[in-house]
Amino acid sequence: MRRKPVLSHPQHLFPTISAIAVSALFPLHAIAQAVIQTPATSAPVNSVSTSPASAPVAAASDAPVNSSKPSEVVIKGDKEQPTVLRAEKISGRPERYVDFDDDVEVTRGDTKLNADKATYTNLDDEVKATGKVRMQKGGDNYTGEAMRLQLDSGIGFVLKPKYKLTRSNAQGKAERIEFENDEQSTVINGTYSTCSSDDPDWYLQSDTLKLDTGLDRGIAGKTIVYFKGVPILATPSLTFPLSGARHSGLLPPIWGGSSKGGPELTLPYYFNIAPNRDLTLYPKLITRRGLQLGAEARYLDDDFSGTTTIEGLANDRQTGTNRYALASVHQQKLLPQLDFAWNVNTASDDDYASDFSSSITKTAQRLLLRDVSLTYSGWLGYAALRASNYQVLQDLTAPITRPYDRLPQLNLHAEQHDVLGFDWSVDTIVTRFWHPTLVRGDRAVINPQISYPIVQPGFFIVPKLSINASNYHLTNPGVGQDTDFHRTLPTFSVDSGLVFERQSSLLGRPVTQTLEPRLFYVNTPYRDQSQFPNFDSAAADFNFAQIFSENRFTGQDRIGDANQITAALISRFIEGNGEERFKVAIGQRFYFNTQKVALDSTSNSQSRSDLLLAASGKISDKISADTALQISQTDRHSVRSNYGIRWQPAQQTVLNLEYRYQRDSLEQLDLSTQLPIANRWFVVGRSNYSLPDKKLVDGLAGFEYKDPCNCWSFRMVGQRFSTTTLASTTAFFIQLELNGLARLGSNPIEVLKKNISGYQPIN
């Protein structure tokens, strides 16, 4: 039987508390009768077997024992491991009781007890220990004033104990620990902390801690969490896992705020439905807007998985309307070769993301996808059927056009490699496009391709032939007249390159330098496509990846005419371990025709494209840099450029500086950092500044502190980001992380990772 997959652990209030008490300190074997032999010298350990109750008892079994020499007793019973008792002095009557004095040691398996004095009572099968009691079990350590334990049942107690749990690095103290059996115990008036000092910076204190190692659960009574001696959290009752496993319960409260909503407080509750299913409810009180209710359901199985999040707010105090959002992702394997999936997102209004997001990541999503797909994969290729559309979150100051709906789209793909030296593939795409105001219609595209790669260690040549055959059947919603268009375009290309190598040096290090010239020729005849609709085509971004493609447009509605060759030269510096130390590249297209196909009425009569330059590498082990430059061949000025440098001398230390320029649209200076400024103090920040507008586009600033004992950390971060062209918002994050216990407050770590390249959490 296969084990079900398990979901990742949510951040519980007490997620990693392990059992404070030992479930069964040393379940010694029951003794019916025993004979104790005291060796006269340091002879091998004496071993005496336990007799059944009905068996005859040795005549000397009730004889007094009194020895002042270091002695050892081995007791064997019904279980696998013997119990060994050592002491300087042993006295008593073995059938009734035995006293152990001075340097007492009791050992069974991985359990060891040391004390000044101990007494074993045969009738009760019980051990009593007093005076500097020390216990070890499974690496965990306990000290106390006195202990009493029934060996077979595990029932007993320890007085004034201090404990340390090695696996979770936890410690604490209590008035008393009561053992109810091998798995259940109760800590009375006890504390718990993962700080290693005797005076911990934080700890929780509870009147009762009921620990059940069998159920992996702890139940606390009245509990107070102290930080620096100040109570910061109190609860009348609390349930938590002992091993870090997921359990239902109240998660840590989350507080934060934004300039649009004011202070916020979230009290999430977690339901551990099954190892592969859970549900989190998160009511959030937003001061200026009201009470927002949210829920997140997760499920994970061998053949399917998914997450659904829904949240809503009735009668927003700012807008007077009901606000909501939904996001659902699902993947499922219906058959070994048949996959089903959906990705559904929706929001109540255009401003929802900007009003309720505390990160620029969500506010940048102005197109909310709704997509359902069914995919069959076989040895030859795949077949995919999908239906999709978008909800557009409009910014009135910078509106965008709604993309076409695909209702539906069928994609058939087949390919094979090295068939008598040839590689071939065929793509067939049939789509019905729908739009509320624009031209609608059906499009069928078939695109067969065949190539003959010739690849050798020092060179490669790949001739390739492809044909794009398209058919359109259109309906104009304003006119109501159907129109048909047809297009068949062949494309021939040859990709070729050489690879030269030599031994060289870079910054005093031996390296292998390569020189890689590359030529890429494309020929596609011209066809007038000005009357064709534009369902999904756009001009491709001009970069090093795009200049080695056959079509200068994305999508299938425009096939660019081409008679051109791309020339590029690349040089790499590779160290002995295979790491690329430095790379420089230059590339340009040369046109042998006037490019007539365009998205508008323009044409390109230039003889060559802009020049592309790029370089990247490590200046030293601590400094790396990269640059990319696009230079116009008409005015010799920069069209687009990017310069970046990173300094990362140590862990949790990074400084990034980047300059971005795009003619007539963008010029920004981006600085981000995580730097230690004092002993265990770190500053974090990012500034994305627009030079033409002389204003901050996005900004982040804050600090972090890590405790010297590594038992807690603190973060305070403020972030300002643009939500629309003219509006921005500010969010605040304050978090106290008690290692091994909980994160209290709003978590800024994901925000820091996305804004500061190379950021590393301090704990």
N, C-alpha and C positions, 0 to 999 in steps of 0.2 A: 504493500500500500504506500503510495507516494505521500510525502508530507506536503501540507499546504504551505504556500509561501506566506511570509509574515510581513506585515506593514512596518514601516519605520516607526521609531518611538517619538511620540509627541513630547513637548516640554512640560512635564508634570511639575506640580509644586514640590513634591518630594520624589523625584524619579529614581534615585539611586541608593536609597537607604537599605542597607543590608541588615540581617538579623543581628540585633545588639547582643542578645543572649545566645549561648550555645544550646542547640536543640537537645542534645544528649551529651553531657560533658564526658562521661566515660561509662557506657552501659556495660558494667562489669557483669560477669557471669554469676548466676545464682549459685549459692553454696548450700548443699545439704549437710555435709560433714567435711571437715578438712583436718589434715595433720600438718602441723608446721614444724619444719626442721630448721634449726639454727646452725649454720656451719661454724665450725671452730676456727676455720681460716677462710681466706678469700677464695673458697672453692667455687666450682660452677654453681649456677642457680639451682636451688632446690625446686622441684616440680612435684606437686601432689594433685592427683585427679580427684574430682568431686564424685562422691558416691550417690547413687539414686536413693530416694527416701526409704525404699524397701530393702536396700542392701544392708548387710551387717556392717557395723561401725567398728573401727579399730579400737582396741581396748584403751590405747593411750590417747585417743582423740580428745578427751576432756582433761588431759593432764595440764597443769599450769605450765606456762612458758614465761621465762624471764631471762633475757639476754641483753647484755650491755655492749656487745660487739656489733659492728656494722653487719646488718643482716638483710636478707632478701627473701620475699615470699612470692611464689608464683601460684596463681589460682586459675584452674582450668574448669570450664563449665560446658554448657551446651552450645556456645557460639564459637566462631572461628578463631578469635584472637584471645590469648591469655592476658590476665591482668597481673602486673608485676608491682609489688610494693617493697620499698626499701626504706630503711631508717637506721639511726645509730642505736636505738634501743627498741626492743619489742617485748611486750609483756601481756599477760592476760590468759584467758582460757579460750582456745580456738573454737570450741563448739558454741560459745556464748559471745565473746567479744575479744578483740585484740587491740591493744594500745600501741601506737607508733610515736616515738618521741625523737626530737632532734633530727633536722634535715630529712624530713619525710618526703618521699617521692613516690607517686602513683602513676603508672604508665599503662595505657592500653591503646594500641594502634597509634593514631596521630594525636591522641589526647594525653596530656601530661599535667599532673598536679603536684605542686610543691607547697609545703606548709611546715610550721614548727611542730604541730602535734596533729594526730589524726587517730580516730577510733573507728574500727569496723565492728558492727553489731550483726551477728549471724542471724538472729531471730528476725530482724527487720530488713536484712540484706542492705544495710545502710552504712555510709561513710560520713563521719563528722570531722571537719578540719578547722583548726583555729590557728591564729598567729601568722601573719604575713602569708596569706593564701595567694598562690599564683597559679593560674591555669592557662594552658595553651591547647588550642584545638584547631586544626586545619589552618595554621598560620595566624589565628586570632589570639589575642592575649587578654587576660583578665586578672586583676588583683583585687583582694578584698580582705575583710577582717575575719570572716568566718564563712563556712560553707557546710551544707547538709544535703546529702543526695542519696536516694534509693537507687541502687545500682541497676536493677533489672528494669524498672519502670521509668527512670529518668526524672522522677519527681523530687523536688528539693528547692533550695534557695541559696543565694549568696548575699551577704550583708556588706554594705558600703563598697560596692564594686566600682572599679574603673576598668574600662575596656578599650581595646583598639582592634578594629577590623581591617586586616591587612589588604584584602582584595579591593575594598572601596575606600581605603585610607581614611576611615571614619573612627571617631573616638567619642567617649563620653563618660559620664559617671552617674550613679543613682544611689538611692537609699537602699534599694533591695531589688534583686532579680529573682523571680519565682519561676521554677521550671515545672510545667504541668505535665509534660511527657517529652518524648524525644523530639517533637516538632514544634510544640507550643510553649511560649514563655511570656511573662509579663514583667516589664520594667517599671518600677514604681518611682515616681519623682525623679525621672532621668533626663539627661541631656544628650544631644547628638550634634556632631560637627565634623567637617572634613579638614579643619585647620589642625596643624600638627602640634601647635604649642599648648602648654598647660592652661594658658589663658586665651582661648580662641577669640578671634575677632567677631565671629558669628557662631551662634548655636541655637538650636531649638530646645525648649524645655516643655515637658508634658507631665501631667500627674500620673498617667498610665500609658504605656506603650505595649499593646498586645501584638506579639510577633508570632506568625504562623509560617514556618519555613515550608511546610507541605503545600499550603495554598499560595505561598509567595506573597504574603500580604501582611501589612502592619496597620493597626487601627489605633490612632492616638486619641486620647481624651482632650481635655483642655490644653491647648498648645499655644505657646508664644514663641515667635522667632525674634532673637535679639541680634543686633548689629552694633558693635562698638558700645555694648552695654545699654543700648536704647532699644526698646521693643518696637519693631516695625511691622509686625503682622501677628494677629491673634485669631484663633478659630476655636469654636467649642468642640469640634470633632473633625477628624481627618483620617482618610484612608490612603495608603500609599504602598507601592511595591517594595519588596525587600531586595530584589536582584536587578532592578532597572527594567523589568518587563513592564508592558503596558497594562494599566488598570484604570477602571472607570473612576472619575473623581473630578474635583475642581482644579483647573489649571491655574497657574499664577495670574494674578490681575495684571492687565496691561494698561499703562497710562501714557498719554502723549498729548499731542495737540497740533493744530494747524491754524493758519491765519484765517481760513475760511470757516472752520467749524468750531474753533476755540478748544479748550481743554477736553480731552476724551478719556473715558474709562471703560475698559472691556473686562468682563468676567466670564471667560470661556469655561464650559463644562464638557468633559470628555467621556464618551461611552465606548468602552472596549467590547463591542458586540461579539467578536470572534477574533482569533489570531490574524485573520485576513480581511476583517471588516471593522470599521469604526465610524463614529459620528462625533463631530464637535459642534456644539452650539455656542455662539458668541454674541450675547447681547452687548451692545456698545452704546454708552450714553455720550452723545455729542452735545456739548453745552448749548450751542447756538441753533441746533437743528432738531434735537429730540432724541428718541430712543430708536436705534437701528438694531434690527434682529437679523442674525445671520446663521447659516449652518453649512458645514462642509462634511460630505460623506465620501469615504474612500473604501475601495474594495480591490482585492488582489487575489487572483487564482492562477492555476496553471495555464488556462486557456483564455482568460479575460482579466481586464483591470480597468480602473477608471477613477475619476474624481469629479464630483459635482459640488459646486458652491453657489449658494443663493443668499441674497441679503436684500433687505428692504426697510424703508422708513416711511411710516404713515404720517401724512400732513407735516411735511418739512416746514419748520418755523420760518425759514428764509424765503421759500417759494410758494408755500401753501399747497403743494401738490404731493402726491404719493411718489416716492422714488424707489427704484429697485434695479437689481442687476443679477444676471445668471451666467455661469460659465460651467460647461460640462464637457468632459473629455472621456472617451471610451474606446478601448481596443479589444477585439475578441477574435479568436481563432475558431471559426465554425467547423472547419474540417482541417486536416493537416495542411492543405494547400489553399484554403479559402479563409480570408481575413475580412472582418467587418469593423468599421470604425465610424465614430462621429466626433465632431468638434463644434459645439454650439455655444454662442455667446450673444448676449443681448443686454440692453440697458434701457431704462425708462425714457431717457432724454439725452440730448447732445452734451449737456454739461455734467453728467453723472461722474465720469472719470475724473474730471478736473476738480469737482467739488468734494469727492470722497477719497481721493488717492493721496497717499503720503510719499509717493515716489514718482519720478518722471517717467518710469518705465510704463506705467499704466496710462498716464495722460497722453503719451505719444501714440497710443493705439487708437487711431481715429476710424479704422475699419474693423468692425467686429464680424468675424467669419462665422458662418453657419454652413457646415459641410458634413455630408454623409457619404461613405464610400464602401465599396465591396470589391475586393481584389482576389483574383485567382492566380497563383504562381505555379508554373510547370517547368519542365526541363528545357523547354524551348524559349520561354519568355513569360509574359503575364498579360492578364486582361483586367482592366479596372473600370468600374462603373461608379460615377459620383454625381452628386447634385450639390450645388453650393450657391450661396449668395452672401451679400455683405449688408450690415447696417452701418451707415455712415454717421459718425459723430461730427457734425459740421461746426466749423469755426467761421462765424459770419464775416470776420475780417480776412479770412483766407480760405474760401470755400473750395472744395474738391468735388470732382464728378464721381457719381456713384458707378462702381464697376458693373459690368454685365453679370446677370445671373446665368449659371450653367444648369439647365433643367431638361435633361441631364447631359453628361459627357461620358462617352465610351472611348477608352484608350486600349488599343491592342499593340503589344510590342513583342517581337520575336528577334532573336539574334543567335549567331553561332560564330565561333572563332576557329581559325586555322582549318578551314575546309579546303584541302589541297592548296594551302597557303593563303587563302582568302578569308577575310572577315566580312560578314554581312549582317544587316539588320533591316527590319521593316517596322515603321510606326504608322498606325492607322488611328485617327482621332475623328470622332463624330460628335458634334456638340450642337445643342439647341440653346441659343443665346436669347435672353429676354431682358428688356429694360422698360421702365414705365413710360419714358418719353422718347427714346431714341429708336433707330431702326432695329428691328428684330429679325431673327432668321436662323437658318440651319447651315452649318458648315461641316463639310467632310474633307479630310486631308489624309493623303497617303504619301509616305516618304520612305521609299526604299533606298538603301545605301550599300555600297560594296567597296572594299579597299583591299590592297595587297601590301601589307607591311613588310618591309625589308629592314631588319634590325640587326646590326652587328656591333661589337664592342666599341668601335671608333666612329660609327656613323649610323644614320637611319634615313630611309626614304619611304614615305607612305602616300602613294597615289590613291585617290578616292573619287568615286562618282556617285552622286545622289540625284534624285528627282523629287520635286515637290509638286504634286497634283492636287488641286483644290477645287471644290465645287460649293457655290453659295446659292441658297434659296432664301430671299429676303422679303419681308413684309414691312412696309412703312405705316406705322400706326396713324399718321396724319392723313395719308392718301388712301391706304387700303389696297394698294396695287402691288402684286408680287413681281419680283425681279430675280433673274438668275445670272450668275457670273461663273466663268470657268477660267482656270489658269493651270498651265503645266510648264514648269521651269526646271531644266537640268542644271546641276552645278558640278564643276570639275575642280578638284584641288590637289595640290601636291605639297606635303609637309616634309621637310628635309633638314638635316643638321649634322654637324661634325662635333667630335669631342676630342680635344687635345689635352694632355696632362704633362706636368713637369714638377719636379721638386723645387720648392722655393722656401722663403721664410716670410713671416709677417709679425712685426713687433717683437723680433728676436726669437720667434718660435718656428720650428720646422713645420711646413705645411705642404700639401699637394695643391698646386694651382691648376685650374682647368680653364680652357678657352673654348667656348661653345657657340660658334656661329650657326644661325638658323635662318632658313628661307621658307616662306609659306606663300604659295601661289593659289589664287582663287579666280575662277571665271564663271560668271552667271550672266546669261543674256538679259537684255532689257525687255520688260513687259509693262505696258501701261496699267497701273493699279489705282489710278486716281479715283475711279468710281467704286472701288471696293470699300466695304465698311471697315471700321477699325474696332474690332471686338476686344482684342487683348494685346495689340502690338505697341511697342514704344522703342525709342532710340536706346540702344544698348550703351551702357557706360563705357567710355573709352579708357581702357587700361591694358596692362600686359596680357591679361587673360583673354580679353575681347579681341585684340588684334590678331589672334591666331584662331578665329572662328570664321565660318563661311558667310554668315549673315550679320549685317550691322544693326539688325532689329531683333527685338525679342518677340515672342509670340509667333503666330502663323499668318497674320493678315498682310504683312509686308515682307516680300523677298527682295532684298536689295540687289540691283544690278552691279556687277563687279567684274573688273579686269585689272587685277591688282596683285602686288607682291609685297609681302611684309618681310623686312630684314631686321634681324636682332642679333646682338652679341652679348653673351653672358660670360662672366668670369667668377669662379668660386675659389675660395681658399679653405681647404678642408684639413682639419687636424688629424693626427694619427688615430684617434679614437672614433673617427667618422663624423665628428661634429663640424658643422659649417660655421667657420669663424667669420667670414666676410663674403659678401656677394654684391656685385655691381652689374647693372644691365642697361642696355640702350636699345631702343626699337623705334621703327617708323614704317608707315605704309607708303607705297608709291602707286599712284593710279595711272592706268593707261587709257582711261575713258572718262567721260563726264557722267557723274552719278546723277541719274534723273529721278529715281524712286525716292520719295520722301513722304513724311506724314502730312506735310502741307504742300504748297505749290513751289517750294524752293528746290534748287538743284545744286550739286557740288561740282564745280569745274576745276578744283585745285588739282595740281599734279602730285601732291604728297600731303600726308596728314601731319598733325602736330607731332613733335618729337617727344618721346617718353624716355625719361631717365629715372633710374631707381638705384638705391644703394642701402644696404643694411648689414649690420654685424656688431661684433663686440670689440670696443676699443680696448677694454681690459676686462678682467674678471668681474669688475664692479660696474662698469659703464658700457651701455649698449646704445646704438643710435640707428635711425632709419630715416630715409628721405625719399620722396617721390616728386617728380617735376614734369609738368606738361607745358611745352613751349610752342607757341603759335609760330607757324612758318610764314605768316603774312607780315606780322609786325615785330617778330622776334621777342615778344614779351611773354611773360608767364600767363598761362590760362588757368592753371590750377597747380598748387604746390602744397606739400606737407613735409614738415621737418619735426622730428621727435628725438628726444634723448632721455634715457633712463639711468639713474644712479641708484644702485641697490647694493650697498656695502655689507649688509648683514641681514639677519632675520628681523622681520617687523620694522624694516627701515627701507624706504623707497622714496624717490623724488622723480616725478615725471614732468617734462616740459615739452609742449607741442604747439606748433604754429600751423594753422590751416588757412589756406587762401583759395578762393574761387572768384574769378573775375566778375565784377558787377553784382555779386550776390553775397559773398561771405568773406570775412577776414577775422579770425578769432585766435586768441592766445589762451591756451589751456594749461593750467598748472595744478598738479595734484600731488599729495604727499602723505606719508605716515612716518613721523620722525620722533625719536626719543629726545625729550628736552630736559629731563632731569631724571633722578633715580626712580625708574619704573613709571614715569609719566611720559605719555605719548601725545603728540598733537596730530590730528587728522584734518585734511582740508582739500577743497578743490575750488578753483576759480576758472570759469569759462567766460572770458571777457570778449565782447564784440568791440573791435577797434573803431570801425566807422561810426557805430551808434554811441560809443563811449558809455556802455552800460554792461552790467553783469547779466549774462544770459542764464547761467546756472551756477549756483555756489553752494558750498558745504563747508562747515567749520565745526570743530569740536575737539574733545580730548578724551583720553582713556588712561586708566590707572590700573596697575596690576600689583596685587599684594605680594610682599616678599616671600610669604609662605605658600603662595600659589593657591590660596583657598577662596579668594574672591577678586572680582574686578569691577570697575565702574566705568560707564560711558555716558557722555553727554554730547549730543550732536544736533546741530540745526542745519536745515537744508532749504534753500530757496531755488525754485525752478519755474520755468514758464509753462503755463497751462494752455494759453492761447497766444496769438500774435501780440496782443496788447496787455494780457493779464498774467500774473504770476501768483504763486502761493508759497507759504513758508510752513514747514513741518518741523516738529521738535521730537527728539528721541532722548529718553532718559532711562538707563538700565543699570541695575545692580545685579551682578551675576554671582551667586553663591555656589561655588563649584561643588558638584556632587549633590546639590539640593534643588536649586531653581534659578531661573532668570526672572527677575522682577522688573516690570516696566516694559517699554516698547523696544523691540529689537532693531538696532540700526546696522547689524553686520552685513545683511544683504545689500543695503544701500551703500555701505562703504566699499564692498567688493565691486559693485557696478560702477562706482564713481572714481575709485582709485585703483588704477591698474597695478597689480602686484601687492595689494593689501593682504596682510595676514593677521588673523585674530591673535590677540596678545596672550590668550590662555590656551 
